[in-house]
């Protein structure tokens, strides 16, 4: 009969062994042998993040979701789950420095079940969510720069650090620039256009 063993908690690399106790549905059934010894080796899984930095672009309103791709090498079996263990980003507004943490930024866990690409790299889409409005300088906007620690569920002490950056734009950058930029670019388009 095919048997499948599953662990309730993460298992560290090494040799595992134990005993299976077998019995029938009632005492009237005899099962021989009633004990079966088993042994298995849990291999050491290695993984690394190839992406050195993630630029999220504009990140401001509560509930904003931004998606980017994380490049990962992983030599274990799929599926595996990536999760954010910690995040730290700093910026400066008109008053003082601002520090963001997991209270403001969230990255839901991502299950990776598909195969890697031809180069042996997993292209993992990750989503960042602003849980609260991101503080910004009303005049100049605020540039945030920091790091995020990402780990594989079940691998303790193997988190990887990736750079993280984004902009919380100022009022003019957010509301005026989208309308002024097309206007200022029109003369350039007219001058460089074909003459008929």
N, C-alpha and C positions, 0 to 999 in steps of 0.2 A: 504494500500500500504506500502511495506517495505521502510523505509527511513534510510539513512546512513549519519552520520555527520562526517566530516573530518576537522581537524584544519590545517591551513596554517603554523602556528608557534607553537613552543613547548608550552604546557599548563602546568602550575604548579598545583600540587596536591590541591584539594579543590572541592567546589561545583560550578558547572557551570549551568547557566540558560539563557534562551533567548526566542525568539518568531520567529516562521516560518510564513511568509506571503505567502498565496496561491492565485493563480489567474489562470484563464483559458487562452487559447491561444489568445482569443480576448475578447473585452468588452461584446460580446453577451453571454458569458458563465458566469454563476453565480456559485461561489464555496462557500459552507457553511460547516463548518465555514471558514472564510478567514484568521483567525489567530489561530495558535496552539502554546500554550506555551509548552516548553520542559525544562527538568532539568536532569542533570546527575552529577555523582561524579567521579572525577579523583583521583584514588588511588595513594598513595605514593609508588613509585617503589624503592625497595632496591636491591643493587647489590654489589658484592665484587669480587676481584681477589684473588684466592687461591694461584696461583703461586707467590712465594716470589722473585724469581730471574730468569732471562732468560740469558742463556749462548749461545751466537750466534756462538762461535767457531772462525774461521778465516774470517776476514772482511777487505778488502783492496781496490780492484780495483773499479773504478767508474762503476756503473751498476750492481755490484754484488748483487744477491738476496739470502737471507737466510730465511728459513721458520722454525718456531717453533710453539709449541702449548701452548696456554694460557688457563688456567683453571679458569672458571668464574661461580659464582653463580648469578642467576638473577630470581627474583620472578614476573616479569612483563610478558606481552604477547609478543610472537614472531610474526614477526621478529623484531629484534633490531639491531642497528649498533654501532660497536665499532670504535673509532677513536683515533689517537694519538694527544694529546693536547700540549705536550712539551716533549723534550728529552734533556738530559745533560749528557755528558760523558767526563771524563778527563783521560789523559795519559801523559807520559813523554818520550821525545826523547832525543837525544844527546845534544840538545841545551837548551831547556826549556820545560815547561809544555804546553800541547795542550788541548784545549777544543773544543768538537764537539757539534753541536746543530742541529736543524731541517734543516739547510742549507746543512749539509752533510748526515744526516740520515733521511730516509722517511719510514713511515708505512702507506700504503694505508688503507682507511676505510674498515671494514669487516662487511658484513651483516650476521647475525646469524638467520637462519630460521628453522633449524632442532630442534628436541627435545633434552633434556639433557640425560646423561647416567643414569644408574641405581641408581647412588648415587646423582642424581639431579644436576650434574655439567655439564656445557657446555664446550666441548673441542673445542676451537676456534683456527683454524690455522691462524697465522698472518705472514706476510712477511715484512722483513726489506730490504730496498734498499739503497745502497751507492750512493748518488747523485753526490759525488765528490770523488776523490782518498783520502783514509784515510792516514794521515801522520803516518810515522813509523820511528823508529831508524834503520838505515841500518845494524848495527852490531847485536843488541840484539832484535830487534823488539820492539813493543810497546803494552803494556797491557792497555786496556781501561776499566774503571769502572765508573758506573753512575746510573742514574735513568730515567725512562720514565713514564710520566703521561698519563693514558688512561681513556677515558670517554665514556659514552653512549650518542649518539646524542639525544638531547631533554632533558637530565637531567643536569641542570645547577648546578655547584658547587658540583658535586658528583664524581670528578675524583679520580682514584686510582693510587697509586705510586708503581712501580715494579722495582726491581733492574735489571741492564743491564750490561753485560760484554762481551768483545770479544777481539781478538788479531789481530793486524796488523803485520804480521811476518816480520822479517828482511830478507836480501838477502840470507844468508846461510840457514835459516829455510825454505825459500820458494823454493829455486832452488837446494840446495845440499842435504838437509836432506832426501827428498823422495828417492834419489838414494843411499845414504850412509846407511840408516837404513836397507834395505834388505841385504846389503853386510855384515854388522856387525852382523846380526842375523843368518847368515848361519852357522858359526861354532857351535853355540848353538844348532841349529837344528840337525846338524850332530852328536854331542855328545849325544844328548838326543834321537836320533832315535834308532829304534830296531836294534840289532846286528844279522846278519845272517851268 
